[in-house]
Amino acid sequence: MYSLRLFLVATIFSAGTVNATDWSQWRGPNGNNIAPEGQSVPTQWSESQNVIWKVEVPGRGHSSPTIIGDLIVLTSADEAGQRQGVFGFDRDSGKQLWGTIVSQGGFLKAHQKNTHASATACSDGKQIYATFCHHDKVEAVALDLKGTIIWQQDLGGFRPKQYEYGYAASPTLYNGTLIVSADCDTVAWLKAVDVKTGKTVWEQKRPQMLNWSSPIVANVAGREQLILSGCEQIASYDPKTGKPLWSTPCLTMATCGTVVWDDDTIYASGGYPKKETVAVHGDGSGVVWQNTVKCYEQSMLISDGYLYAVDDQGIAYCWEAKTRREMWKERLKGPVSASPVLVGDTIYASNERGMTFVFKANPQKFEAIARNQLGSESFATPTVVDNRIYLRVASGEGDSRTEMLYAIGL
């Protein structure tokens, strides 16, 4: 199961563009972890209930499934052999179609809750883009939909010194560029490269601090902004040029989740060395509110004016987004690393032990629907496309550990 093999292509894909219902990058089509409207996803499942298919995933990784047309893409790593790769699966059957090794050796030390394939791949419907860290650097790779490498590019150094916890930030796509971040205490940068060639379009220095959040482009406060939390701030950049727009001092040094936003406000949470969740004005004019809730690994959700979060210990919260007023909180069960996803009016939130809690996005009260156990380990955030929820889970430990991808549907 740890052998990453190069598979011949079994299917020719006709997809050439990203559909509105594709889950083509980290946090979905709109970057907010909200599934497209009209989904009918099961709220209950088990090994024998509502499983359309399941397939073994080679190696180990915490990246989420990326879906482009009939293709599912996952990154994974063989930790014993120090190989990193990108894998393609058929969405209808789950069959593995191809696997492409993109690097060999040079693994950095990583936290036990991290992997060497934690960054989620993204796609513009023509190519697949993935980032990996090895040999003290971050490398980006572009592949076609058949798994053939188009280009590989060393983007910059990455070598944490104080805490050797590894790399985790997912890349994002914007207007023909791939935007990648790398924050650590020895070198820190934010860079955009051309998706056709891998050549640098712009580069921006970042504060030299440990941080693992992913950049995201949001339309907030009347303009497109590239937003990144962490390093004791929320910072905004022009996604076209990389030019800094503003930064608001807040939060803490290390965050892992991706910001969420509404029309004029940005929300984020962090976890080390202090606990804090904040709301800041989307024009950079300051902090709106803050509290001491710690959502370190996971991102939050915002819907209809309410902010939903599940903290590290598995406590679910609902706040009125503009005022910080706590509507309710409910103890589920932790620890939690995966981010919750919203499907219609229903939230799906998985903990690290393979249990997914399903409850209503109801600001008036906590309304539980189901608890579903699958495997014994779950760090990857679920993906929802065309009435199915895709879950990457694992069972067993050590040499007996097996990682699986499940398609759950009615």
Secondary structure, DSSP 4 states (H G I P E B T S, - for coil): ------PPP-------S--TT-B-STTTTTTSSBPPTT----S---SSSSEEEEEEESSB--PPPEEETTEEEEEEEETTTTEEEEEEEETTT--EEEEEEEEES-PPP--TT--S--SPPEE-SSEEEEEEEETTEEEEEEEETTS-EEEEEEEEE---SS------PPPEEETTEEEEEEE-SS-EEEEEEETTT--EEEEEE--SS-B-PPPEEEEETTEEEEEEE-SSEEEEE-TTT--EEEEEE-S-SB--SPPEE-SSEEEEEE-BSS-EEEEEETTS--EEEEE-----SS--EEETTEEEEE-TTSEEEEEETTT--EEEEEE------SPPEEETTEEEEE-TTSEEEEEE--TTS--EEEEEE-SSB--SPPEEETTEEEEEEEES-GGG-EEEEEEEE-
